[in-house]
């Protein structure tokens, strides 16, 4: 196509009744290039932090299997991807100068001929979201590690997962996945991430607590080397070290490694062991057995069981039963449906441990309850029930 002249531009401005003095002197004359096909380009709207990631040479990765909604991940954050339509056609013009750039270039009073390389009527909008980590535990629980002598581990047909495998399967950033592996006490065995079978974990913990008791070590100063020497003949040394890392805080004193045992976590694990084979447990009997079962010097408290067990104060006598937050659905509405299926009315204190992990960035439990539950007063106490009828 013939390129437009300055005289033609001025004639067009006159026809449109526009005053050239009110416009920048430079004129962009646009034409469609031979490659300007629709649908070949995707636009992604990035917040400044993500722009900085790309400018620093780091990658952004889109994750998700065919049956999952795609998410975009930076090194440490996860974003939902949603197509946003726009009423204006978006044109891709290589080398296009903005009005600000033209304003600073007073010599640009000529005509700039630009070719449109592509166009789009929509773009991908990103919204920060919670990483989708429930699948991580599910994959690792397919084949929990039951110890070096277990024959099942040699013949198992379940897949084992490396860090790279998990990065390709889990919709979360690398840092979020590695942090969650720590949270669920996963460990690397022969290059694969594994979760210990709970019975095997309790066996290892029992070895350590019995040794602490027999040696009369303070719970705040358990020596790593002595534990490995004493228990190395019973279990692999890396498993003893893993259980100390899971249930203790590591520190160095005078060049030697020690662990301060985490009372709340040990009491919680023993409570889970006691509750896992009972549908419901008489609360006062449970509290008595629980205190007798923990290592000497430790004190059990019901607040150690948040997100693990629930007390039924309406039954006579009061009972307690296992309800693990990790067994509940990951989707917000499904989580609330599940909770209201277990109990019709909840106090905020009781429900908080079971919905806290659903809170998005800067979101509060109160905001979640306002959206998904209806409040009322029962015997002077505020309670929450479902906004919708449950089938």
Secondary structure as GFF3:
##gff-version 3
##sequence-region A 1 391
A	DSSP	alpha_helix	6	15	.	.	.	ID=ss1
A	DSSP	three_ten_helix	20	22	.	.	.	ID=ss2
A	DSSP	beta_strand	27	32	.	.	.	ID=ss3
A	DSSP	beta_strand	44	45	.	.	.	ID=ss4
A	DSSP	alpha_helix	48	55	.	.	.	ID=ss5
A	DSSP	beta_strand	61	63	.	.	.	ID=ss6
A	DSSP	beta_strand	71	73	.	.	.	ID=ss7
A	DSSP	beta_strand	78	92	.	.	.	ID=ss8
A	DSSP	alpha_helix	99	103	.	.	.	ID=ss9
A	DSSP	beta_strand	111	116	.	.	.	ID=ss10
A	DSSP	beta_strand	118	128	.	.	.	ID=ss11
A	DSSP	alpha_helix	134	140	.	.	.	ID=ss12
A	DSSP	three_ten_helix	141	143	.	.	.	ID=ss13
A	DSSP	alpha_helix	152	155	.	.	.	ID=ss14
A	DSSP	alpha_helix	163	169	.	.	.	ID=ss15
A	DSSP	alpha_helix	174	183	.	.	.	ID=ss16
A	DSSP	beta_strand	187	189	.	.	.	ID=ss17
A	DSSP	beta_strand	192	194	.	.	.	ID=ss18
A	DSSP	alpha_helix	198	215	.	.	.	ID=ss19
A	DSSP	beta_strand	222	223	.	.	.	ID=ss20
A	DSSP	alpha_helix	224	231	.	.	.	ID=ss21
A	DSSP	alpha_helix	237	247	.	.	.	ID=ss22
A	DSSP	beta_strand	248	253	.	.	.	ID=ss23
A	DSSP	beta_strand	256	261	.	.	.	ID=ss24
A	DSSP	alpha_helix	263	275	.	.	.	ID=ss25
A	DSSP	beta_strand	281	282	.	.	.	ID=ss26
A	DSSP	alpha_helix	283	293	.	.	.	ID=ss27
A	DSSP	three_ten_helix	302	305	.	.	.	ID=ss28
A	DSSP	beta_strand	309	312	.	.	.	ID=ss29
A	DSSP	beta_strand	319	322	.	.	.	ID=ss30
A	DSSP	three_ten_helix	325	327	.	.	.	ID=ss31
A	DSSP	alpha_helix	332	342	.	.	.	ID=ss32
A	DSSP	beta_strand	346	347	.	.	.	ID=ss33
A	DSSP	alpha_helix	348	355	.	.	.	ID=ss34
A	DSSP	three_ten_helix	356	358	.	.	.	ID=ss35
A	DSSP	alpha_helix	365	372	.	.	.	ID=ss36
A	DSSP	beta_strand	373	378	.	.	.	ID=ss37
A	DSSP	beta_strand	381	386	.	.	.	ID=ss38
###
